[in-house]
Amino acid sequence: MATPTITDITYHWIATVRTRGDARTSDGTITVTPGHDTHADIYNTVLNHLADKHGTDIAIVFFSLTPNQL
């Protein structure tokens, strides 16, 4: 029996961060490999992206991660 191949999946994320008195929502996509990448890995990748964008003094108030398909 043939071994199934693992196909990368693209997810869409939405995150709202609070900075000093301000709230901002960002979104994007990230492509991951099932069985290798975890939800925590993706969250940390997005968190690092947001810290680069808004600074490290942020609080995540909303985070959504869903497959990027209809």
C-alpha positions in Angstrom: 0.0 0.0 0.0 1.3 3.4 -0.9 2.2 5.9 1.8 0.1 9.0 1.6 2.0 12.2 1.0 1.7 15.2 3.3 0.5 18.3 1.6 1.2 21.7 3.1 -1.9 23.6 4.1 -2.4 27.4 4.1 -4.1 29.0 7.1 -5.6 32.4 7.5 -4.9 34.2 10.8 -6.5 37.2 12.3 -5.1 38.8 15.5 -6.1 41.9 17.5 -3.3 43.3 19.7 -3.5 46.0 22.3 -0.6 48.4 22.4 -0.3 51.4 24.8 -3.9 52.5 24.7 -4.5 51.4 21.1 -6.0 48.3 19.6 -5.0 47.1 16.1 -6.2 44.1 14.0 -4.0 42.4 11.5 -4.3 39.4 9.3 -2.3 37.2 7.0 -1.7 33.7 5.8 0.8 31.1 6.8 1.6 27.8 5.1 2.3 24.8 7.4 3.1 21.1 7.2 0.6 18.9 9.0 2.2 16.6 11.5 5.2 18.9 11.7 3.9 22.4 12.7 1.6 22.8 15.7 -0.9 25.4 16.6 1.6 26.8 19.1 4.3 27.0 16.4 1.9 29.1 14.2 0.8 31.3 17.1 4.4 32.0 18.1 5.3 32.8 14.4 2.4 35.2 14.2 3.2 36.7 17.6 6.8 37.4 16.5 5.5 39.0 13.3 3.2 41.2 15.3 6.0 42.2 17.7 8.2 43.2 14.8 5.3 45.3 13.5 4.0 46.9 16.7 6.8 46.4 19.2 7.2 43.9 22.0 4.9 45.7 24.5 1.7 44.2 23.1 -1.1 42.0 24.4 -3.0 39.6 22.2 -6.7 40.1 22.8 -8.0 38.0 19.9 -6.5 35.3 17.7 -8.2 33.2 15.0 -6.6 30.5 12.8 -8.6 28.7 10.2 -7.9 26.8 6.9 -7.7 29.3 4.1 -10.3 27.7 1.9 -14.0 27.9 1.2 
